Amino acid sequence: MTTHETVCGPAPTLAAAVLAEIAAALARLAETGEETLIDLKSLPLSPADLDHLGEILGKGEVDCALEVAGRSEVRETSFSGVWWIRHYGAGDAIAVEEIAVTRIPDILMSHPDDVALAASRLAAVVSEPASPADEED
């Protein structure tokens, strides 16, 4: 019996298989930069499996809530490079649940078009002369 089994009980079989897949994916990310996406909703995971994955992976330093075409949550696990992502649909039900093994999930990266638009907007703000109200402060 492993130390983890002593503390948390035996791992559900499917959860153990998913954890092994995550471990292999994280090793590939570290060695080659290859990213992996594991669709948890496509697997027959029980609530006990999901609980076990959550216990083992833990929580990291980043926890984001997004409103982009619906509500999404992106949470770094306690293992850098392993992210738990949930997208919610109608009735606040989980529509997509996945583990992303990557340095940063795509959903958190600014789209190049958005960056270009923001650069133009900020340049316009910077080039505007200060109004008298601004000068009084």
C-alpha positions in Angstrom: 0.0 0.0 0.0 1.4 3.4 -1.0 1.5 6.4 1.4 -1.2 8.1 -0.6 -3.5 5.1 -0.3 -3.0 5.2 3.5 -4.1 8.8 3.6 -6.9 8.9 1.0 -7.9 5.3 0.5 -7.4 3.3 -2.7 -7.6 5.3 -5.9 -10.6 4.7 -8.1 -9.3 2.7 -11.1 -10.2 5.2 -13.8 -8.9 8.1 -11.8 -5.5 6.3 -11.5 -5.4 5.8 -15.2 -6.2 9.5 -15.9 -3.5 10.5 -13.4 -1.0 8.3 -15.2 -1.9 10.0 -18.5 -1.5 13.4 -16.9 1.9 12.5 -15.5 3.1 11.2 -18.9 1.7 14.4 -20.6 3.4 16.6 -18.0 6.7 14.8 -18.7 6.3 15.4 -22.4 5.5 19.1 -21.8 8.7 19.4 -19.7 10.9 17.5 -22.3 9.5 18.6 -25.6 6.9 21.4 -25.1 4.1 19.2 -26.4 0.8 20.1 -25.0 -2.1 17.7 -24.2 -5.8 18.1 -23.6 -7.8 15.5 -21.8 -11.5 15.7 -22.1 -12.9 14.6 -18.8 -16.5 14.7 -20.0 -15.8 12.0 -22.7 -14.6 9.6 -20.0 -16.9 7.5 -17.8 -15.6 9.1 -14.6 -17.6 8.7 -11.5 -18.0 11.5 -8.9 -15.5 9.5 -6.8 -13.0 9.6 -9.7 -13.4 13.3 -10.1 -13.1 13.9 -6.4 -9.9 11.7 -6.3 -8.4 13.7 -9.3 -9.2 16.9 -7.5 -7.6 15.7 -4.2 -4.4 14.6 -5.9 -4.0 17.5 -8.3 -4.9 20.1 -5.6 -5.0 23.8 -6.2 -2.2 26.0 -7.5 -1.7 29.8 -7.5 -4.0 30.8 -10.4 -7.8 30.6 -10.4 -9.6 32.6 -13.1 -13.3 33.1 -13.9 -14.1 34.2 -17.4 -17.1 35.5 -19.3 -16.3 34.6 -22.9 -19.3 33.2 -24.8 -20.5 31.9 -21.4 -18.9 31.3 -18.0 -15.7 29.4 -17.7 -13.3 28.6 -14.9 -9.6 28.0 -15.4 -7.7 26.7 -12.3 -4.1 25.8 -12.1 -3.5 22.6 -10.1 -0.7 22.2 -7.6 1.4 20.8 -10.5 2.7 23.7 -12.7 1.6 23.1 -16.2 -1.6 21.1 -15.3 -4.8 23.2 -15.6 -8.4 22.1 -14.7 -10.8 23.9 -17.1 -14.6 24.0 -16.9 -17.0 25.7 -19.4 -20.6 26.1 -18.3 -23.7 26.0 -20.4 -27.4 26.4 -20.0 -28.6 26.1 -16.4 -25.1 26.5 -15.2 -24.4 22.8 -16.0 -20.8 21.9 -16.9 -20.7 21.6 -20.6 -17.0 21.0 -21.1 -14.5 19.8 -18.4 -10.9 19.1 -19.3 -7.4 18.9 -18.1 -5.0 21.0 -20.1 -1.3 20.2 -19.8 0.3 23.4 -21.1 2.3 26.3 -19.8 -0.8 28.5 -20.2 -4.3 27.6 -21.5 -5.2 29.2 -24.9 -8.4 30.7 -23.3 -6.1 32.9 -21.1 -4.0 34.2 -24.0 -5.0 37.5 -25.6 -6.0 37.1 -29.3 -3.6 38.9 -31.6 -6.5 41.0 -33.1 -7.6 42.0 -29.6 -4.0 43.1 -28.8 -3.8 45.1 -32.0 -7.1 46.9 -31.3 -6.0 47.6 -27.7 -2.7 49.0 -28.9 -4.6 51.4 -31.2 -7.0 52.4 -28.5 -4.3 53.1 -26.0 -2.2 55.1 -28.5 -5.3 57.3 -29.1 -5.7 57.9 -25.4 -2.0 58.7 -25.0 -2.0 61.1 -27.9 -5.1 63.1 -26.7 -4.2 66.4 -25.1 -5.0 66.6 -21.4 -8.3 68.3 -20.6 -8.4 71.3 -18.2 -10.1 69.0 -15.6 -7.2 66.6 -15.8 -4.7 69.4 -15.2 -6.5 70.6 -12.0 -6.0 67.2 -10.2 
